[in-house]
Amino acid sequence: MKLHTLKPAKGATHKEKRLGRGEASGKGGTSTKGNKGGQSRAGYKSKMAHEGGQMPIQRRLPKRGFKNNNRIEYKVFNIGQVDHLSEKYGITEFTLQNLYINGLISQFDSVKLLGNGEVKGKFVFKVNAVSEKAKAAIEAAGGSVEIVK
């Protein structure tokens, strides 16, 4: 066996499809692109969301709503959950770092305390926001609340 005698396996190679090289080739005339129109021309590119003359979906559907760029999304905790979380994770000081370490929030979440439920223990909270009802309930139970930015 010599290098100049090597050939690919039978059926491994295919002849190139030569378009537009005369009627005898079977691929002449319109070069398999149908008749006339933009799609048969070189450089044709359809617009994104083009639906062939039908009214596109972004024009059929009405505009809705408004996105407030200044909205602050909070991860919310009710004071009724605090005793359970304290028991489960052994936390007495609820800071953003402690909540993150225990997998309760992600790294850049803001935390807000709401007043649903009641607190039985004495806890320290360092959170981004707190409702008036929650703050009053925590201080009545002997805890403290500090708002951090």
N, CA, C and O atoms as a GROMACS GRO file, in nm:
protein
  596
    1MET      N    1   0.085  -0.119   0.000
    1MET     CA    2   0.000   0.000   0.000
    1MET      C    3   0.089   0.124   0.000
    1MET      O    4   0.185   0.134   0.077
    2LYS      N    5   0.055   0.219  -0.088
    2LYS     CA    6   0.130   0.343  -0.098
    2LYS      C    7   0.034   0.460  -0.085
    2LYS      O    8  -0.085   0.447  -0.114
    3LEU      N    9   0.085   0.574  -0.041
    3LEU     CA   10   0.000   0.690  -0.019
    3LEU      C   11  -0.078   0.732  -0.144
    3LEU      O   12  -0.193   0.774  -0.133
    4HIS      N   13  -0.016   0.720  -0.262
    4HIS     CA   14  -0.084   0.766  -0.383
    4HIS      C   15  -0.196   0.671  -0.428
    4HIS      O   16  -0.270   0.702  -0.521
    5THR      N   17  -0.207   0.556  -0.364
    5THR     CA   18  -0.314   0.462  -0.402
    5THR      C   19  -0.433   0.468  -0.306
    5THR      O   20  -0.534   0.402  -0.330
    6LEU      N   21  -0.422   0.545  -0.198
    6LEU     CA   22  -0.531   0.553  -0.098
    6LEU      C   23  -0.652   0.627  -0.155
    6LEU      O   24  -0.637   0.730  -0.221
    7LYS      N   25  -0.772   0.574  -0.130
    7LYS     CA   26  -0.896   0.638  -0.172
    7LYS      C   27  -0.997   0.629  -0.058
    7LYS      O   28  -0.988   0.538   0.024
    8PRO      N   29  -1.092   0.722  -0.052
    8PRO     CA   30  -1.195   0.710   0.051
    8PRO      C   31  -1.283   0.588   0.024
    8PRO      O   32  -1.288   0.536  -0.088
    9ALA      N   33  -1.351   0.542   0.130
    9ALA     CA   34  -1.438   0.425   0.116
    9ALA      C   35  -1.551   0.454   0.018
    9ALA      O   36  -1.589   0.570   0.000
   10LYS      N   37  -1.604   0.352  -0.045
   10LYS     CA   38  -1.711   0.368  -0.142
   10LYS      C   39  -1.835   0.428  -0.073
   10LYS      O   40  -1.880   0.377   0.030
   11GLY      N   41  -1.890   0.534  -0.129
   11GLY     CA   42  -2.006   0.599  -0.071
   11GLY      C   43  -1.973   0.708   0.030
   11GLY      O   44  -2.064   0.776   0.078
   12ALA      N   45  -1.844   0.726   0.063
   12ALA     CA   46  -1.805   0.826   0.162
   12ALA      C   47  -1.801   0.966   0.102
   12ALA      O   48  -1.815   1.064   0.176
   13THR      N   49  -1.784   0.978  -0.028
   13THR     CA   50  -1.780   1.110  -0.091
   13THR      C   51  -1.898   1.125  -0.186
   13THR      O   52  -1.952   1.027  -0.238
   14HIS      N   53  -1.938   1.250  -0.207
   14HIS     CA   54  -2.050   1.280  -0.296
   14HIS      C   55  -2.007   1.386  -0.394
   14HIS      O   56  -1.920   1.468  -0.365
   15LYS      N   57  -2.069   1.385  -0.512
   15LYS     CA   58  -2.039   1.488  -0.610
   15LYS      C   59  -2.101   1.619  -0.565
   15LYS      O   60  -2.208   1.621  -0.504
   16GLU      N   61  -2.033   1.728  -0.594
   16GLU     CA   62  -2.084   1.860  -0.560
   16GLU      C   63  -2.207   1.890  -0.645
   16GLU      O   64  -2.209   1.858  -0.764
   17LYS      N   65  -2.310   1.951  -0.585
   17LYS     CA   66  -2.431   1.987  -0.658
   17LYS      C   67  -2.402   2.117  -0.732
   17LYS      O   68  -2.387   2.222  -0.669
   18ARG      N   69  -2.394   2.111  -0.866
   18ARG     CA   70  -2.361   2.229  -0.945
   18ARG      C   71  -2.490   2.291  -0.997
   18ARG      O   72  -2.555   2.238  -1.088
   19LEU      N   73  -2.525   2.404  -0.938
   19LEU     CA   74  -2.650   2.470  -0.973
   19LEU      C   75  -2.628   2.568  -1.089
   19LEU      O   76  -2.523   2.630  -1.101
   20GLY      N   77  -2.731   2.580  -1.172
   20GLY     CA   78  -2.727   2.681  -1.279
   20GLY      C   79  -2.623   2.655  -1.385
   20GLY      O   80  -2.565   2.749  -1.437
   21ARG      N   81  -2.598   2.530  -1.419
   21ARG     CA   82  -2.497   2.496  -1.521
   21ARG      C   83  -2.562   2.426  -1.640
   21ARG      O   84  -2.509   2.330  -1.695
   22GLY      N   85  -2.677   2.478  -1.679
   22GLY     CA   86  -2.743   2.426  -1.798
   22GLY      C   87  -2.856   2.329  -1.766
   22GLY      O   88  -2.858   2.267  -1.660
   23GLU      N   89  -2.950   2.318  -1.862
   23GLU     CA   90  -3.067   2.232  -1.842
   23GLU      C   91  -3.030   2.085  -1.830
   23GLU      O   92  -3.098   2.010  -1.760
   24ALA      N   93  -2.924   2.043  -1.895
   24ALA     CA   94  -2.886   1.901  -1.894
   24ALA      C   95  -2.844   1.854  -1.756
   24ALA      O   96  -2.851   1.735  -1.725
   25SER      N   97  -2.801   1.946  -1.673
   25SER     CA   98  -2.758   1.906  -1.538
   25SER      C   99  -2.877   1.871  -1.450
   25SER      O  100  -2.859   1.807  -1.346
   26GLY      N  101  -2.996   1.910  -1.489
   26GLY     CA  102  -3.115   1.888  -1.406
   26GLY      C  103  -3.131   1.995  -1.299
   26GLY      O  104  -3.233   1.999  -1.230
   27LYS      N  105  -3.031   2.083  -1.286
   27LYS     CA  106  -3.035   2.189  -1.186
   27LYS      C  107  -3.010   2.324  -1.253
   27LYS      O  108  -2.954   2.414  -1.191
   28GLY      N  109  -3.052   2.336  -1.378
   28GLY     CA  110  -3.031   2.461  -1.452
   28GLY      C  111  -3.150   2.552  -1.433
   28GLY      O  112  -3.228   2.535  -1.339
   29GLY      N  113  -3.166   2.647  -1.523
   29GLY     CA  114  -3.283   2.736  -1.520
   29GLY      C  115  -3.290   2.816  -1.392
   29GLY      O  116  -3.218   2.914  -1.374
   30THR      N  117  -3.378   2.774  -1.302
   30THR     CA  118  -3.396   2.849  -1.179
   30THR      C  119  -3.305   2.802  -1.066
   30THR      O  120  -3.314   2.853  -0.955
   31SER      N  121  -3.219   2.709  -1.092
   31SER     CA  122  -3.120   2.660  -0.995
   31SER      C  123  -3.185   2.611  -0.865
   31SER      O  124  -3.135   2.638  -0.756
   32THR      N  125  -3.296   2.540  -0.878
   32THR     CA  126  -3.370   2.478  -0.766
   32THR      C  127  -3.429   2.580  -0.668
   32THR      O  128  -3.463   2.545  -0.556
   33LYS      N  129  -3.440   2.709  -0.712
   33LYS     CA  130  -3.490   2.812  -0.619
   33LYS      C  131  -3.632   2.856  -0.650
   33LYS      O  132  -3.678   2.956  -0.596
   34GLY      N  133  -3.703   2.784  -0.735
   34GLY     CA  134  -3.839   2.824  -0.769
   34GLY      C  135  -3.836   2.936  -0.870
   34GLY      O  136  -3.734   2.957  -0.936
   35ASN      N  137  -3.945   3.009  -0.883
   35ASN     CA  138  -3.953   3.116  -0.983
   35ASN      C  139  -3.951   3.254  -0.919
   35ASN      O  140  -4.027   3.280  -0.826
   36LYS      N  141  -3.868   3.341  -0.967
   36LYS     CA  142  -3.864   3.483  -0.935
   36LYS      C  143  -3.875   3.514  -0.785
   36LYS      O  144  -3.878   3.423  -0.703
   37GLY      N  145  -3.882   3.641  -0.751
   37GLY     CA  146  -3.900   3.684  -0.613
   37GLY      C  147  -3.770   3.693  -0.536
   37GLY      O  148  -3.666   3.642  -0.578
   38GLY      N  149  -3.779   3.758  -0.419
   38GLY     CA  150  -3.660   3.785  -0.337
   38GLY      C  151  -3.586   3.659  -0.298
   38GLY      O  152  -3.463   3.660  -0.291
   39GLN      N  153  -3.658   3.552  -0.271
   39GLN     CA  154  -3.591   3.431  -0.221
   39GLN      C  155  -3.505   3.364  -0.327
   39GLN      O  156  -3.419   3.282  -0.294
   40SER      N  157  -3.528   3.396  -0.454
   40SER     CA  158  -3.444   3.336  -0.558
   40SER      C  159  -3.321   3.420  -0.587
   40SER      O  160  -3.232   3.378  -0.661
   41ARG      N  161  -3.316   3.540  -0.530
   41ARG     CA  162  -3.205   3.631  -0.557
   41ARG      C  163  -3.089   3.607  -0.459
   41ARG      O  164  -3.107   3.553  -0.350
   42ALA      N  165  -2.971   3.647  -0.502
   42ALA     CA  166  -2.854   3.637  -0.415
   42ALA      C  167  -2.866   3.741  -0.305
   42ALA      O  168  -2.916   3.851  -0.329
   43GLY      N  169  -2.820   3.708  -0.184
   43GLY     CA  170  -2.819   3.804  -0.074
   43GLY      C  171  -2.952   3.821  -0.006
   43GLY      O  172  -2.968   3.913   0.074
   44TYR      N  173  -3.050   3.735  -0.036
   44TYR     CA  174  -3.182   3.749   0.027
   44TYR      C  175  -3.173   3.716   0.176
   44TYR      O  176  -3.107   3.620   0.216
   45LYS      N  177  -3.240   3.796   0.256
   45LYS     CA  178  -3.245   3.769   0.400
   45LYS      C  179  -3.381   3.814   0.448
   45LYS      O  180  -3.417   3.930   0.431
   46SER      N  181  -3.459   3.723   0.509
   46SER     CA  182  -3.592   3.763   0.554
   46SER      C  183  -3.580   3.837   0.686
   46SER      O  184  -3.490   3.810   0.766
   47LYS      N  185  -3.670   3.930   0.707
   47LYS     CA  186  -3.670   4.007   0.831
   47LYS      C  187  -3.714   3.917   0.947
   47LYS      O  188  -3.795   3.826   0.928
   48MET      N  189  -3.661   3.942   1.065
   48MET     CA  190  -3.700   3.866   1.182
   48MET      C  191  -3.850   3.887   1.207
   48MET      O  192  -3.898   4.000   1.199
   49ALA      N  193  -3.921   3.782   1.238
   49ALA     CA  194  -4.065   3.784   1.266
   49ALA      C  195  -4.149   3.813   1.142
   49ALA      O  196  -4.266   3.847   1.156
   50HIS      N  197  -4.092   3.802   1.022
   50HIS     CA  198  -4.170   3.820   0.899
   50HIS      C  199  -4.261   3.700   0.881
   50HIS      O  200  -4.217   3.586   0.890
   51GLU      N  201  -4.389   3.727   0.855
   51GLU     CA  202  -4.485   3.618   0.845
   51GLU      C  203  -4.548   3.612   0.707
   51GLU      O  204  -4.663   3.570   0.693
   52GLY      N  205  -4.474   3.654   0.605
   52GLY     CA  206  -4.521   3.638   0.469
   52GLY      C  207  -4.642   3.719   0.435
   52GLY      O  208  -4.732   3.667   0.368
   53GLY      N  209  -4.649   3.844   0.477
   53GLY     CA  210  -4.762   3.929   0.442
   53GLY      C  211  -4.871   3.929   0.548
   53GLY      O  212  -4.950   4.023   0.556
   54GLN      N  213  -4.876   3.825   0.630
   54GLN     CA  214  -4.972   3.825   0.742
   54GLN      C  215  -4.924   3.928   0.844
   54GLN      O  216  -4.804   3.950   0.858
   55MET      N  217  -5.017   3.990   0.914
   55MET     CA  218  -4.981   4.091   1.013
   55MET      C  219  -4.896   4.023   1.122
   55MET      O  220  -4.942   3.926   1.183
   56PRO      N  221  -4.774   4.071   1.147
   56PRO     CA  222  -4.687   4.004   1.244
   56PRO      C  223  -4.742   4.007   1.386
   56PRO      O  224  -4.819   4.097   1.422
   57ILE      N  225  -4.703   3.909   1.464
   57ILE     CA  226  -4.761   3.893   1.598
   57ILE      C  227  -4.736   4.014   1.686
   57ILE      O  228  -4.822   4.048   1.768
   58GLN      N  229  -4.621   4.081   1.672
   58GLN     CA  230  -4.594   4.197   1.757
   58GLN      C  231  -4.685   4.314   1.722
   58GLN      O  232  -4.695   4.409   1.799
   59ARG      N  233  -4.751   4.310   1.606
   59ARG     CA  234  -4.848   4.415   1.571
   59ARG      C  235  -4.991   4.370   1.596
   59ARG      O  236  -5.081   4.453   1.612
   60ARG      N  237  -5.013   4.239   1.599
   60ARG     CA  238  -5.148   4.188   1.626
   60ARG      C  239  -5.185   4.201   1.773
   60ARG      O  240  -5.301   4.226   1.806
   61LEU      N  241  -5.086   4.185   1.862
   61LEU     CA  242  -5.114   4.187   2.005
   61LEU      C  243  -5.104   4.329   2.060
   61LEU      O  244  -5.019   4.406   2.015
   62PRO      N  245  -5.188   4.365   2.156
   62PRO     CA  246  -5.183   4.501   2.210
   62PRO      C  247  -5.064   4.522   2.303
   62PRO      O  248  -5.008   4.427   2.358
   63LYS      N  249  -5.026   4.648   2.318
   63LYS     CA  250  -4.922   4.682   2.415
   63LYS      C  251  -4.983   4.676   2.553
   63LYS      O  252  -5.097   4.717   2.573
   64ARG      N  253  -4.909   4.624   2.648
   64ARG     CA  254  -4.962   4.613   2.784
   64ARG      C  255  -4.857   4.652   2.885
   64ARG      O  256  -4.738   4.627   2.866
   65GLY      N  257  -4.901   4.714   2.992
   65GLY     CA  258  -4.819   4.731   3.110
   65GLY      C  259  -4.708   4.834   3.102
   65GLY      O  260  -4.697   4.912   3.008
   66PHE      N  261  -4.627   4.829   3.205
   66PHE     CA  262  -4.521   4.927   3.226
   66PHE      C  263  -4.421   4.865   3.322
   66PHE      O  264  -4.460   4.800   3.419
   67LYS      N  265  -4.293   4.882   3.295
   67LYS     CA  266  -4.190   4.828   3.383
   67LYS      C  267  -4.121   4.943   3.452
   67LYS      O  268  -4.056   5.026   3.389
   68ASN      N  269  -4.134   4.947   3.583
   68ASN     CA  270  -4.074   5.054   3.661
   68ASN      C  271  -3.928   5.020   3.688
   68ASN      O  272  -3.898   4.925   3.760
   69ASN      N  273  -3.837   5.096   3.630
   69ASN     CA  274  -3.694   5.070   3.645
   69ASN      C  275  -3.643   5.100   3.786
   69ASN      O  276  -3.538   5.051   3.826
   70ASN      N  277  -3.719   5.180   3.862
   70ASN     CA  278  -3.675   5.216   3.997
   70ASN      C  279  -3.729   5.124   4.105
   70ASN      O  280  -3.702   5.145   4.223
   71ARG      N  281  -3.805   5.022   4.067
   71ARG     CA  282  -3.865   4.931   4.164
   71ARG      C  283  -3.757   4.850   4.236
   71ARG      O  284  -3.662   4.804   4.174
   72ILE      N  285  -3.773   4.835   4.366
   72ILE     CA  286  -3.679   4.755   4.444
   72ILE      C  287  -3.749   4.623   4.476
   72ILE      O  288  -3.852   4.621   4.543
   73GLU      N  289  -3.692   4.513   4.429
   73GLU     CA  290  -3.748   4.379   4.456
   73GLU      C  291  -3.692   4.329   4.588
   73GLU      O  292  -3.570   4.322   4.605
   74TYR      N  293  -3.779   4.294   4.681
   74TYR     CA  294  -3.736   4.244   4.811
   74TYR      C  295  -3.762   4.094   4.823
   74TYR      O  296  -3.861   4.043   4.771
   75LYS      N  297  -3.673   4.026   4.891
   75LYS     CA  298  -3.700   3.889   4.935
   75LYS      C  299  -3.771   3.906   5.069
   75LYS      O  300  -3.716   3.965   5.162
   76VAL      N  301  -3.892   3.855   5.078
   76VAL     CA  302  -3.978   3.885   5.193
   76VAL      C  303  -3.976   3.773   5.296
   76VAL      O  304  -3.984   3.655   5.262
   77PHE      N  305  -3.964   3.811   5.423
   77PHE     CA  306  -3.977   3.718   5.535
   77PHE      C  307  -4.082   3.772   5.630
   77PHE      O  308  -4.080   3.891   5.665
   78ASN      N  309  -4.175   3.687   5.672
   78ASN     CA  310  -4.273   3.725   5.773
   78ASN      C  311  -4.216   3.691   5.910
   78ASN      O  312  -4.139   3.597   5.924
   79ILE      N  313  -4.255   3.768   6.012
   79ILE     CA  314  -4.200   3.741   6.146
   79ILE      C  315  -4.250   3.608   6.201
   79ILE      O  316  -4.192   3.554   6.295
   80GLY      N  317  -4.358   3.554   6.142
   80GLY     CA  318  -4.406   3.422   6.181
   80GLY      C  319  -4.309   3.310   6.142
   80GLY      O  320  -4.312   3.203   6.202
   81GLN      N  321  -4.223   3.334   6.042
   81GLN     CA  322  -4.125   3.235   5.996
   81GLN      C  323  -3.998   3.236   6.081
   81GLN      O  324  -3.921   3.140   6.078
   82VAL      N  325  -3.976   3.342   6.155
   82VAL     CA  326  -3.849   3.363   6.223
   82VAL      C  327  -3.816   3.252   6.323
   82VAL      O  328  -3.702   3.204   6.325
   83ASP      N  329  -3.912   3.211   6.405
   83ASP     CA  330  -3.886   3.105   6.504
   83ASP      C  331  -3.846   2.975   6.437
   83ASP      O  332  -3.753   2.907   6.481
   84HIS      N  333  -3.916   2.942   6.329
   84HIS     CA  334  -3.885   2.819   6.255
   84HIS      C  335  -3.744   2.825   6.194
   84HIS      O  336  -3.668   2.728   6.203
   85LEU      N  337  -3.709   2.939   6.133
   85LEU     CA  338  -3.576   2.955   6.072
   85LEU      C  339  -3.467   2.952   6.178
   85LEU      O  340  -3.359   2.896   6.156
   86SER      N  341  -3.494   3.012   6.292
   86SER     CA  342  -3.398   3.013   6.402
   86SER      C  343  -3.371   2.871   6.451
   86SER      O  344  -3.256   2.835   6.478
   87GLU      N  345  -3.477   2.793   6.463
   87GLU     CA  346  -3.463   2.653   6.507
   87GLU      C  347  -3.386   2.571   6.405
   87GLU      O  348  -3.294   2.496   6.439
   88LYS      N  349  -3.425   2.585   6.278
   88LYS     CA  350  -3.368   2.503   6.172
   88LYS      C  351  -3.221   2.534   6.145
   88LYS      O  352  -3.141   2.442   6.127
   89TYR      N  353  -3.185   2.662   6.142
   89TYR     CA  354  -3.049   2.702   6.104
   89TYR      C  355  -2.964   2.750   6.222
   89TYR      O  356  -2.846   2.777   6.205
   90GLY      N  357  -3.022   2.760   6.339
   90GLY     CA  358  -2.946   2.805   6.456
   90GLY      C  359  -2.907   2.951   6.449
   90GLY      O  360  -2.797   2.988   6.492
   91ILE      N  361  -2.994   3.034   6.397
   91ILE     CA  362  -2.965   3.178   6.382
   91ILE      C  363  -3.036   3.256   6.492
   91ILE      O  364  -3.154   3.234   6.519
   92THR      N  365  -2.962   3.347   6.554
   92THR     CA  366  -3.027   3.441   6.648
   92THR      C  367  -3.016   3.583   6.595
   92THR      O  368  -3.093   3.671   6.633
   93GLU      N  369  -2.917   3.605   6.507
   93GLU     CA  370  -2.898   3.736   6.446
   93GLU      C  371  -2.924   3.724   6.296
   93GLU      O  372  -2.848   3.659   6.224
   94PHE      N  373  -3.032   3.785   6.250
   94PHE     CA  374  -3.071   3.775   6.110
   94PHE      C  375  -3.009   3.889   6.030
   94PHE      O  376  -3.068   3.996   6.015
   95THR      N  377  -2.889   3.864   5.979
   95THR     CA  378  -2.822   3.962   5.893
   95THR      C  379  -2.826   3.908   5.750
   95THR      O  380  -2.855   3.791   5.728
   96LEU      N  381  -2.795   3.996   5.654
   96LEU     CA  382  -2.794   3.953   5.514
   96LEU      C  383  -2.690   3.844   5.492
   96LEU      O  384  -2.712   3.750   5.415
   97GLN      N  385  -2.577   3.857   5.560
   97GLN     CA  386  -2.470   3.758   5.545
   97GLN      C  387  -2.513   3.622   5.601
   97GLN      O  388  -2.490   3.519   5.536
   98ASN      N  389  -2.576   3.619   5.718
   98ASN     CA  390  -2.622   3.492   5.777
   98ASN      C  391  -2.727   3.425   5.688
   98ASN      O  392  -2.724   3.304   5.669
   99LEU      N  393  -2.819   3.505   5.635
   99LEU     CA  394  -2.923   3.450   5.547
   99LEU      C  395  -2.862   3.394   5.420
   99LEU      O  396  -2.906   3.290   5.370
  100TYR      N  397  -2.761   3.463   5.366
  100TYR     CA  398  -2.693   3.416   5.244
  100TYR      C  399  -2.615   3.287   5.270
  100TYR      O  400  -2.621   3.194   5.190
  101ILE      N  401  -2.543   3.281   5.381
  101ILE     CA  402  -2.464   3.161   5.415
  101ILE      C  403  -2.554   3.039   5.429
  101ILE      O  404  -2.515   2.928   5.390
  102ASN      N  405  -2.674   3.058   5.484
  102ASN     CA  406  -2.766   2.946   5.503
  102ASN      C  407  -2.854   2.918   5.380
  102ASN      O  408  -2.943   2.834   5.386
  103GLY      N  409  -2.828   2.988   5.269
  103GLY     CA  410  -2.898   2.961   5.143
  103GLY      C  411  -3.041   3.011   5.138
  103GLY      O  412  -3.119   2.965   5.055
  104LEU      N  413  -3.076   3.106   5.224
  104LEU     CA  414  -3.213   3.158   5.224
  104LEU      C  415  -3.233   3.272   5.124
  104LEU      O  416  -3.345   3.298   5.080
  105ILE      N  417  -3.125   3.340   5.090
  105ILE     CA  418  -3.130   3.446   4.988
  105ILE      C  419  -3.010   3.431   4.898
  105ILE      O  420  -2.914   3.361   4.931
  106SER      N  421  -3.013   3.498   4.781
  106SER     CA  422  -2.895   3.499   4.696
  106SER      C  423  -2.811   3.622   4.732
  106SER      O  424  -2.854   3.707   4.810
  107GLN      N  425  -2.693   3.630   4.676
  107GLN     CA  426  -2.592   3.726   4.720
  107GLN      C  427  -2.638   3.872   4.713
  107GLN      O  428  -2.603   3.951   4.801
  108PHE      N  429  -2.716   3.908   4.611
  108PHE     CA  430  -2.750   4.049   4.593
  108PHE      C  431  -2.896   4.079   4.626
  108PHE      O  432  -2.946   4.185   4.587
  109ASP      N  433  -2.965   3.989   4.695
  109ASP     CA  434  -3.105   4.013   4.732
  109ASP      C  435  -3.117   4.119   4.841
  109ASP      O  436  -3.030   4.132   4.928
  110SER      N  437  -3.226   4.194   4.835
  110SER     CA  438  -3.263   4.284   4.944
  110SER      C  439  -3.371   4.214   5.025
  110SER      O  440  -3.455   4.144   4.969
  111VAL      N  441  -3.369   4.233   5.157
  111VAL     CA  442  -3.461   4.161   5.245
  111VAL      C  443  -3.555   4.259   5.314
  111VAL      O  444  -3.514   4.365   5.362
  112LYS      N  445  -3.684   4.221   5.319
  112LYS     CA  446  -3.783   4.302   5.390
  112LYS      C  447  -3.857   4.212   5.489
  112LYS      O  448  -3.894   4.100   5.456
  113LEU      N  449  -3.878   4.263   5.609
  113LEU     CA  450  -3.954   4.192   5.712
  113LEU      C  451  -4.097   4.243   5.714
  113LEU      O  452  -4.121   4.363   5.716
  114LEU      N  453  -4.192   4.149   5.713
  114LEU     CA  454  -4.333   4.186   5.721
  114LEU      C  455  -4.393   4.132   5.850
  114LEU      O  456  -4.339   4.039   5.911
  115GLY      N  457  -4.505   4.190   5.892
  115GLY     CA  458  -4.558   4.163   6.026
  115GLY      C  459  -4.659   4.050   6.038
  115GLY      O  460  -4.736   4.050   6.134
  116ASN      N  461  -4.663   3.955   5.947
  116ASN     CA  462  -4.760   3.846   5.956
  116ASN      C  463  -4.708   3.738   6.052
  116ASN      O  464  -4.600   3.684   6.030
  117GLY      N  465  -4.782   3.708   6.157
  117GLY     CA  466  -4.740   3.609   6.256
  117GLY      C  467  -4.692   3.678   6.382
  117GLY      O  468  -4.711   3.798   6.401
  118GLU      N  469  -4.628   3.598   6.469
  118GLU     CA  470  -4.576   3.658   6.593
  118GLU      C  471  -4.439   3.599   6.628
  118GLU      O  472  -4.407   3.486   6.593
  119VAL      N  473  -4.360   3.680   6.698
  119VAL     CA  474  -4.224   3.640   6.736
  119VAL      C  475  -4.226   3.594   6.882
  119VAL      O  476  -4.283   3.661   6.968
  120LYS      N  477  -4.164   3.479   6.907
  120LYS     CA  478  -4.159   3.429   7.045
  120LYS      C  479  -4.024   3.455   7.111
  120LYS      O  480  -4.014   3.469   7.233
  121GLY      N  481  -3.919   3.460   7.027
  121GLY     CA  482  -3.784   3.478   7.082
  121GLY      C  483  -3.736   3.621   7.071
  121GLY      O  484  -3.804   3.710   7.019
  122LYS      N  485  -3.613   3.640   7.123
  122LYS     CA  486  -3.549   3.771   7.120
  122LYS      C  487  -3.444   3.766   7.009
  122LYS      O  488  -3.343   3.698   7.023
  123PHE      N  489  -3.466   3.838   6.899
  123PHE     CA  490  -3.378   3.831   6.782
  123PHE      C  491  -3.329   3.969   6.741
  123PHE      O  492  -3.392   4.071   6.768
  124VAL      N  493  -3.212   3.968   6.675
  124VAL     CA  494  -3.155   4.091   6.620
  124VAL      C  495  -3.168   4.083   6.468
  124VAL      O  496  -3.128   3.983   6.407
  125PHE      N  497  -3.223   4.187   6.407
  125PHE     CA  498  -3.242   4.190   6.262
  125PHE      C  499  -3.162   4.304   6.202
  125PHE      O  500  -3.169   4.417   6.250
  126LYS      N  501  -3.088   4.274   6.095
  126LYS     CA  502  -3.020   4.378   6.017
  126LYS      C  503  -3.062   4.354   5.872
  126LYS      O  504  -3.000   4.275   5.801
  127VAL      N  505  -3.168   4.423   5.830
  127VAL     CA  506  -3.228   4.400   5.699
  127VAL      C  507  -3.242   4.532   5.623
  127VAL      O  508  -3.215   4.639   5.677
  128ASN      N  509  -3.284   4.523   5.496
  128ASN     CA  510  -3.295   4.643   5.412
  128ASN      C  511  -3.422   4.723   5.437
  128ASN      O  512  -3.422   4.845   5.422
  129ALA      N  513  -3.531   4.655   5.475
  129ALA     CA  514  -3.657   4.725   5.499
  129ALA      C  515  -3.742   4.645   5.596
  129ALA      O  516  -3.728   4.523   5.607
  130VAL      N  517  -3.831   4.715   5.668
  130VAL     CA  518  -3.918   4.648   5.766
  130VAL      C  519  -4.050   4.725   5.773
  130VAL      O  520  -4.051   4.848   5.764
  131SER      N  521  -4.160   4.652   5.789
  131SER     CA  522  -4.290   4.719   5.803
  131SER      C  523  -4.305   4.767   5.947
  131SER      O  524  -4.238   4.716   6.038
  132GLU      N  525  -4.393   4.865   5.968
  132GLU     CA  526  -4.416   4.921   6.102
  132GLU      C  527  -4.467   4.813   6.198
  132GLU      O  528  -4.424   4.806   6.313
  133LYS      N  529  -4.559   4.730   6.150
  133LYS     CA  530  -4.618   4.625   6.234
  133LYS      C  531  -4.511   4.525   6.279
  133LYS      O  532  -4.509   4.482   6.394
  134ALA      N  533  -4.422   4.488   6.185
  134ALA     CA  534  -4.315   4.393   6.218
  134ALA      C  535  -4.218   4.453   6.319
  134ALA      O  536  -4.177   4.386   6.414
  135LYS      N  537  -4.182   4.578   6.298
  135LYS     CA  538  -4.088   4.645   6.388
  135LYS      C  539  -4.144   4.652   6.530
  135LYS      O  540  -4.074   4.626   6.627
  136ALA      N  541  -4.273   4.688   6.541
  136ALA     CA  542  -4.337   4.697   6.672
  136ALA      C  543  -4.341   4.560   6.741
  136ALA      O  544  -4.317   4.552   6.861
  137ALA      N  545  -4.372   4.454   6.667
  137ALA     CA  546  -4.381   4.319   6.724
  137ALA      C  547  -4.245   4.270   6.772
  137ALA      O  548  -4.235   4.208   6.877
  138ILE      N  549  -4.139   4.297   6.695
  138ILE     CA  550  -4.004   4.252   6.731
  138ILE      C  551  -3.957   4.326   6.856
  138ILE      O  552  -3.902   4.264   6.948
  139GLU      N  553  -3.978   4.457   6.861
  139GLU     CA  554  -3.934   4.535   6.977
  139GLU      C  555  -4.015   4.500   7.102
  139GLU      O  556  -3.963   4.507   7.214
  140ALA      N  557  -4.142   4.462   7.083
  140ALA     CA  558  -4.225   4.420   7.196
  140ALA      C  559  -4.175   4.288   7.254
  140ALA      O  560  -4.190   4.262   7.373
  141ALA      N  561  -4.116   4.203   7.169
  141ALA     CA  562  -4.063   4.074   7.213
  141ALA      C  563  -3.922   4.087   7.270
  141ALA      O  564  -3.865   3.988   7.316
  142GLY      N  565  -3.865   4.209   7.268
  142GLY     CA  566  -3.732   4.231   7.325
  142GLY      C  567  -3.620   4.229   7.223
  142GLY      O  568  -3.503   4.236   7.260
  143GLY      N  569  -3.653   4.219   7.095
  143GLY     CA  570  -3.552   4.216   6.988
  143GLY      C  571  -3.521   4.356   6.939
  143GLY      O  572  -3.576   4.454   6.989
  144SER      N  573  -3.433   4.362   6.839
  144SER     CA  574  -3.400   4.492   6.781
  144SER      C  575  -3.395   4.482   6.629
  144SER      O  576  -3.368   4.376   6.572
  145VAL      N  577  -3.423   4.595   6.564
  145VAL     CA  578  -3.422   4.601   6.418
  145VAL      C  579  -3.332   4.714   6.374
  145VAL      O  580  -3.343   4.827   6.422
  146GLU      N  581  -3.241   4.682   6.281
  146GLU     CA  582  -3.153   4.785   6.223
  146GLU      C  583  -3.168   4.777   6.071
  146GLU      O  584  -3.162   4.669   6.013
  147ILE      N  585  -3.187   4.893   6.008
  147ILE     CA  586  -3.201   4.896   5.863
  147ILE      C  587  -3.064   4.927   5.801
  147ILE      O  588  -3.001   5.028   5.832
  148VAL      N  589  -3.021   4.838   5.713
  148VAL     CA  590  -2.893   4.854   5.643
  148VAL      C  591  -2.920   4.883   5.497
  148VAL      O  592  -3.024   4.844   5.444
  149LYS      N  593  -2.829   4.950   5.433
  149LYS     CA  594  -2.846   4.982   5.291
  149LYS      C  595  -2.763   4.893   5.205
  149LYS      O  596  -2.764   4.906   5.083
   0.00000   0.00000   0.00000
